């Protein structure tokens, strides 16, 4: 069976997170996306920052990570967006097959 991953990223606006998720789903680069409202605390240019953001977990094939990352970077409003690949080491086989069926096969 194919290997899968979650691509985690954050966005300043819910609308942008949904827009990117819909594009990735329509292009079959991801099977689905979960969007969560979060509070973020981080250091940026020497200052402690706090912001309301939207975290997104994009579920996809590991082989598609590069294309997903590239697309997120193209449309992301941040200079240095968080885009992190988290491997799925194990999961319900039926769900993983669904991810496989809903995404393109990278050759």
Secondary structure, DSSP 8 states (H G I E B T S, - for coil): ---EEEEEEEES-HHHHHHHHHHHHHTTS-SEEEEEEEEEEEEETTEEEEEEEEEEEEEEEGGGHHHHHHHHHHH-SSTT--EEEEEE----HHHHHHHHHHS----
